[in-house]
């Protein structure tokens, strides 16, 4: 189910009138297959404009997580290109892709988002361990903690006691917000959220999404939100269906 | 690298119970290895230090180890004696500077009694050049004087002037004692860390005196016995002795003298070089020593395998952790480094704890080893060899850590940002 204003004329293309000169995410002629398996993904074109918040829906097993792996630069396409924030990441070396991911992408997963042996603030500040440029974007090292606290507060976690608590003592909803704060730290260009609300009840889900979107809007961050739960689509600028984008599925369906 | 090490430490702390057990297993195995190493060094040093300054040891012809064992270590018995005439003839040889006659065969409450002369206290050396020193009293001045080794005096609580009755034979329990000729403690030797500490020394003539009225290994009937005072009036020159030690005027003549004694026609004698015999004996004992080291090595291996198991079993449950690290920009090599740093940290902690445990055990066991076995354990620093062993353990831990690290690395590559468990 998609909101009327969110449905574009062509799947994967930005809405008419989008002013973004260069897309935040641009996938072209992409194919991907696991070794010894038929092609899982064949996407002719999929793009997300800068600052846009896109909901990508698709049932389990449709290749959503694989697409995120390709966008995150962890997987390499068999052919085609993945361009993020103007950089052709499919042409980069593995370590350069890792660095790019650390600097420009933030991830929120479905569950188990946090490192259990780090505290709340340490989990939020984790990205700067691997990305000095992300740390530099925040400013001086002393500002790092302040920014982490600010993000947590913006996401509804302002209790000082909570900041000092073990992450394993937090509720799932609180853990998701800590993960969102971590993804947003250092103003990455793109946030990728992989079914982050599937463990939350309806109210918590909507509350979490609004907080996340507000912060994305405030930071000008692009959001690619992947889920099989279509009820959330109305909150996004655009809704795409992976089933419509993925020609590999279309072909196999036609053959069947 | 520093952030990865920080993460490794926090990760270990998060699994502190398992980590503590792993560290304890490594520490115990390291302590065992170091302990065995310290013990064998101490035993070897003690062994080599047992006798020095003696050029030849001469006894009845048997084997050189047998002669060394009974004359120096007071272990076992001589197969035959050396006649007094042969002894005197060799002792009077112009190339011989001094001799120490030894007469064995009796005991006092489990300690061997050795008949000798005051030359023993003058010429015997141990630990290269150290002389026998009196902690109390002095050498023999009366026929029935006894000089005790340090352990004998301490363990039996004997002080100067204390009476003692020597038992016939060397068994712990004796049915025939020389109670009619009691001795008096005239001197107590300072500790040497050699079998001297566990020996009761009496004069050579005293051995003749206490056996003067004995026939065929049994005492004379009560009426035919000689009193201690009567024995004093006898010619107490022995007929034979068990062995004797020889100091040459010139070391160059040692081999010539050794050959001459070994070819001595009047009596089948054997002259041995103590250093050579000690080395041969150590080689024999060294087999057990090597076996002990191999066992200790396997215990270390078991400790490291425990660590490997602990890390490997935690790998699967940590795949999401790896995916999170990947999502924030960690490269597979970071994951590899993280896991191998954990193995290295556990091993390093285990080794440090093992060193501390070794010193604690040495401090506690030292007096016991010293009093029971005459083994001196030095609480000195670690030797280069010890450092080599410890380095090898940490190196082995890194090698073993490479297995889970490699699996973690492979998981990371295949999992990417999603986990397929």
Interface residues (C-beta under 8 A of the other chain):
Chain A: X65 X68 X69 X72 X74 X75 X94 X95 X98 X99 X101 X102 X103 X105 X107 X109 X112 X113 X114 X115 X116 X117 X118 X122 X126 X127 X129 X130 X131 X182 X194
Chain B: X3 X7 X10 X11 X13 X14 X15 X320 X321 X323 X324 X325 X326 X327 X328 X329 X330 X331 X332 X333 X334 X416 X417 X418
